[in-house]
Amino acid sequence: MDLKELAANALAQNKKAALLVGAAGAALLGFGLGYKYMRKPEKAVRVGVVSQILIHPLKSGKAVPVSVAECQKMGLKSGELEDRHWLVVTEEGNMVTGRQEPRLVLVSLSCRGGHAYLNGPDMEELKFPVKQPDNPILNCRVFSKDIQGRDCGDKASHWLTNYFGDGKTFRLVHFEPDMKPRRPAESEPLFPKFEQVAYPDYGPVMLLSEASVKDLSSKLDQEVTMERFRPSIVIGDCEPFDEDSWEEIQIGSVRLQRVMSCGRCIMTTVDPETGMMSRKEPLETLKSYRLCKPSEKHLYKKAPLFGQLHTVKKTGILHVGDEVYKITH
């Protein structure tokens, strides 16, 4: 093959390679543009405003209102306070809530300077370290599901035992970051399998509107307050039960995904001001107009629905006054 033929062949091969590269580039560009235009754009519609942020450090204990909170995958956090990260248990490790001990709703747990503080009616304040690494880790159960907790010491146990005063021994445990959390999906299959919580009943965030509570109060002989329903985030400037239809919402940098409604139990009949359980209202009234659809009875059974359980799709910071946007695709 002479020099001219070699040159001609090389030129032909280069042209072929250039054509292939050009075709591949065009295909990639076309795919990128197609993906861009095939994606359904998001639409954000303002539906309300955050009127309260409530952290319940102790399960069934008093809420701590805050103006700013971190919204983490496992719930709300403000400083040393983390939502439902402390739990009262029996000597056998079974959870104790306001269902068994209604006066637990009058107990407050706060944190500052590396110490926790327990307060309750007619009780002296108890101060103890948040971190007690030498204390034993107890095996506990929340709704029959295993979970661990760091024992908070004999002084906390004596305080609670004296407070309830019914001859039983109680202990206080604290969930720590390196402990194995619970998976809500083991009890409620609508939750994603990877979701994790410490001591909440199910979801990391519960959302309820002021208007829904006002609507319920209008049907009762005696008004009820938001504290009775123990939400994490309270929404104002919306209509009653609008929150039922918010499948995905944006609050500041936080993105929340609705999982299911919150089925209500006898806990709602505990008065947060007195610690007395009526076993009737507002549960009976809720049952008169807030039961699920027949197709959802396998999920909620006879529990009336009030509030919405969400998972945290994107973490971030929440502020009282943040606008709430419903996201549609």
VOROLUM-292411 format. One record per residue (C-alpha): x, y, z; residue in three letters. Coordinates in pm, whole numbers, plus 50000, padded with zeros to 5 digits. Example, Ala and Ser with C-alpha at 12.3 -4.5 7.8 and 13.67 -1.06 7.14 Angstrom:
# residues 2
512304955050780ALA 513674989450714SER 
***
This chain:
# residues 329
500005000050000MET 501515033349895ASP 501675065550092LEU 498605080249921LYS 496425050150013GLU 497635051150377LEU 496745087850401ALA 493305081950247ALA 492525053350490ASN 493605073850795ALA 491405102650684LEU 488395079450638ALA 488855064050984GLN 489125098351150ASN 485915109650980LYS 484135077951100LYS 485375082951456ALA 484315119351449ALA 480855109451326LEU 480505083351605LEU 481625108051871VAL 479265134351734GLY 476355109951730ALA 477045098652089ALA 477245134752205GLY 473985143152033ALA 472325112852192ALA 473525122952539LEU 472385158652485LEU 469005146352364GLY 468655123352667PHE 469535151852902GLY 467045175252741LEU 464415147952732GLY 464935140553102TYR 464685177553181LYS 461385181453003TYR 459975147453103MET 460355155653474ARG 457135168953615LYS 457725203853752PRO 456885210554115GLU 454185234954210LYS 454245251554553ALA 451035266354694VAL 450985284855027ARG 448605267055265VAL 449425281155609GLY 452035292855856VAL 453865276256147VAL 452255289956464SER 453905267056722GLN 456815242856744ILE 456475218357034LEU 459155194457158ILE 458115166757397HIS 461445154857544PRO 459735130157779LEU 457205106757623LYS 453765117057761SER 455375145957950GLY 454805183257906LYS 455685200557581ALA 458475225957554VAL 457515253957310PRO 460455266857105VAL 460725293656837SER 463405275556633VAL 464155238256597ALA 466235214856390GLU 464055190656198CYS 466105158756188GLN 465265124756042LYS 464185112156386MET 462245143256484GLY 462695177956630LEU 465715189856827LYS 466465222357007SER 469785224857186GLY 469995194757419GLU 466275187357386LEU 465255159857146GLU 461675149657087ASP 460585117757268ARG 464115107557367HIS 463315101457735TRP 460965074157853LEU 459485062058180VAL 459555024158214VAL 458544997758466THR 461094975858641GLU 460544950858360GLU 461374977058095GLY 457834982257961ASN 456955017757854MET 454775039158078VAL 452655066657919THR 449715088258015GLY 447455059257923ARG 448655040158230GLN 449675069858448GLU 447645100758346PRO 449555123658585ARG 452645118658370LEU 451315146758147VAL 452095171158432LEU 455795161658445VAL 458255183758261SER 461785175158154LEU 464125202758042SER 467845204557966CYS 470525230958005ARG 474235230858062GLY 474585193358023GLY 471985186058293HIS 468375174258279ALA 465725187658517TYR 462565169458625LEU 459645189458763ASN 456145180058872GLY 453345191759102PRO 454305190959472ASP 457755177459386MET 461195192759433GLU 463115197959112GLU 465555169959035LEU 468795177658851LYS 470935150358695PHE 473545147858414PRO 472235141558065VAL 475225118957992LYS 475825090958242GLN 478025066358052PRO 478665044458358ASP 474945037258406ASN 473585004758261PRO 471765002857928ILE 468294987957980LEU 466344967257730ASN 462934983657697CYS 459744978657499ARG 457585004457323VAL 454354989157193PHE 455964954757237SER 458934964357015LYS 462434962157165ASP 464534993257210ILE 467325003757445GLN 467665032457690GLY 470415045057922ARG 469215043058282ASP 469135078158434CYS 469985066458785GLY 468385058059119ASP 467585094259208LYS 465425097958895ALA 463815064358972SER 463005074759331HIS 461625108059209TRP 459205091358966LEU 458265063659210THR 457425089359478ASN 455555111259231TYR 453185083959115PHE 452945069759467GLY 451095037759382ASP 453645013059517GLY 455245005159182LYS 458865012259091THR 459555033358784PHE 462775041858605ARG 463755068558352LEU 465775060058042VAL 467415081657775HIS 467885072057410PHE 471435078457288GLU 472675082356927PRO 474575049456914ASP 471575028857027MET 469465008456788LYS 466235027356706PRO 462775013456635ARG 461365009756286ARG 457735022056259PRO 457174999355957ALA 457244969356191GLU 453944981556338SER 452545003956062GLU 453314990655712PRO 452635024455547LEU 455915037655688PHE 459015032855470PRO 461135003755593LYS 464215025755644PHE 462475050955875GLU 463695051056236GLN 462435066356561VAL 463305065856931ALA 460255066157164TYR 457405082256959PRO 454365060756895ASP 455135059356523TYR 456255088856312GLY 459025114156381PRO 456745144156314VAL 453045149556385MET 451325179656237LEU 447985195156338LEU 446225227856257SER 444775253256497GLU 441585253656290ALA 441025216056339SER 441275219456718VAL 438935249456710LYS 436465229556499ASP 436495201156752LEU 436095225357044SER 432995240056881SER 431335205956914LYS 432225201057283LEU 430715214457604ASP 434225223857718GLN 436955236057485GLU 440155216157443VAL 443655229457381THR 446395219257140MET 448445203757424GLU 445955175157453ARG 446945162157108PHE 450735165457141ARG 451725176556788PRO 455265185956684SER 454265213656444ILE 451125234856470VAL 449815252356159ILE 447785284256153GLY 446045304155879ASP 444265274655720CYS 440835258255726GLU 439875228855953PRO 441395195955835PHE 443205211455539ASP 446255192655665GLU 444585159655569ASP 445305166855202SER 448915178455229TRP 450815148655094GLU 454105167655069GLU 454945201155224ILE 457855225555231GLN 458575246855538ILE 461705267755492GLY 464425242855396SER 462495213355544VAL 460535188955325ARG 457975166455494LEU 456155136555346GLN 452765126055481ARG 452505089055564VAL 449145084855735MET 446605101055965SER 447045099456341CYS 444545075156490GLY 443475087556832ARG 443115067757155CYS 442135072157520ILE 445215094357571MET 443165123257428THR 440845121057730THR 443645130757971VAL 443345167358068ASP 446845183058027PRO 446035208358300GLU 444885184058572THR 446275149958472GLY 442775135158509MET 441445109858256MET 437735111658168SER 437795081957927ARG 435095099557722LYS 435705133757568GLU 436915145357326PRO 437345109657196LEU 433605102257169GLU 432955134156974THR 435885127156742LEU 434415092856674LYS 431145109356568SER 432675126656266TYR 436335117256217ARG 436315079956146LEU 438195066155846CYS 436765054355516LYS 435595017955511PRO 438545009755283SER 440975021355555GLU 439535002055850LYS 442364976855833HIS 444725005755915LEU 442815026156170TYR 440095002556295LYS 437755023356516LYS 440235051156599ALA 439155086256494PRO 441655105656285LEU 443085138556407PHE 446435151856285GLY 448875138356029GLN 452055117756067LEU 454985127955848HIS 458475115955772THR 461335140255712VAL 462265139655344LYS 464765168055377LYS 466215180055708THR 466665216455800GLY 465675244356038ILE 462085253656133LEU 460995287356267HIS 457705298856414VAL 456305321556143GLY 457615300855851ASP 455155297955566GLU 453935263055474VAL 453715252655109TYR 451865222854967LYS 453955206454696ILE 452335190254393THR 453995174354091HIS 
***
